Amino acid sequence: MRALTVIHTNDLHNALTERHAQILREEKKRHAPNVLLLDAGDAVGSGNLTYRPEGEPILDRMGRAGYDAMAVGNREFHFTVTGFRCKIGLAPFPVLSANIRPLRDDAAMVCQPWIEKSTPNIGRVAIFGLSIPMIRRGMGVLPLSAYVFDDPIEVGVRITEELRPRCDLLICISHLGIKRDLELARRSPDLDLIVGGHSHTPMENGIVVGRTLIVQAAPYARRYGVVTFTTTQDGVVGEAVLREYGKA
């Protein structure tokens, strides 16, 4: 039985057009209500140090497409509170990173570590985000930053252990790159799915490590990914494909 469809993108770099958004919205509608639309970060157009005070318009477009959540990529992060808020403030959906922490009392978090969604066929789906470290302990620029990054693999292992007992399907949206995604899958065998980004490594059918399926779509909105989870006697099994926009 088809249990859940996960549509995913990554590294859009402001290339998602209204046409792309409409196609993703229609794709999601076809699979409703057992569907999630996720992004693995670097959606915005600003650089690592720059930001638009008025916010990133692509996030509003992604909201109209029906995204359920995205990870904080290096392009979404800014070391100041104001910059970080400007970069992700227009997102009408949760922006996730479990390994970013505030360093000061006034540095309120503008992202969250994880969310839980409910789908009719699967039940409880927990989704957490991981981000490539931009500011680490020991770096000379640390005093200038309102935030610091913890080791993403260590955090991923810990949060998998915490979330696994409370959900029926566990997903990580990761802006770490394929090498670290493989390491995370090896060290967190209870993960069901890693939706990856950062390394610009599109994978036609994903990679399976133990029970964990790792997927990554093409950057710059060239292709999007679709993962279909089905229920079998052995549990929930996922199959992955990449699709061109406008072609089912």
C-alpha positions, 0 to 999 in steps of 0.5 A: 500500500502506498503510505506516504509521498515525499517531494523534495528540493535543495539548493534552489539558489533563488531559481524557483520560478512561479511555474516551478512552484505551480508544478510542485503545488500540483504534484503535492495535490495529486498525492494529498493527504499523504504527502510532504514537500521538503527543501534541504536548504540554500533556497535564497539568493543572498550570499553568506554575508549579505542579506536583503532587509526586505526579506527573500521573496522566494520563500513566499513563492515556496509557501504558495507551492505548499512547502511543509518545512526546509532546512537552514542552509549556509545561505539562509544563515547569518551571524547577526540576529537581524540578518538571520531574521531577514533571511528566513523571516518571510517563510510561512513554513517551519525552517529547521536546524537542530545544531544552531544555538544562540550565544547571547540572551538577546539572540532569540532563535528564528529557526526550530530544531524539529517538527511533527506532522500527522498523515493518515496512512503513516501516522506521526512523522518527525522531521528535523534539520541539520546545517553545515557549520558556519561558526564553530567554537575556537574560530576567531570570528566567534565573538562577532556572532550571535550563534554557534553551530554544534557538530551536526553528526553528534546532534543528528545521532542524539536527536534520532535517539530522542525522536525515534520512540515518538514517531512512526517515520523519521526524516532528516532534512540535511544541508551537510553534503553527501559525505556527511549524510552517509556518515549520519546514516551509518551512525543513526541506523534508525533514520528512515530518510535523509533529504540532502543538499549542499554538495549538489549531488543529484541521485537518480534513485538515492542511496540506501544505507541499512534502513536509511534512504538518502536522496538529493535532487538537482540544484537550481530547480533543474529537477525535483525528487519524489520518494514513495513510501509503501507498507510491506510485511517488512515495514515501510520501504521507500523508493526514490526518483528524480523528475523534470518539472512538467513531466510526471 
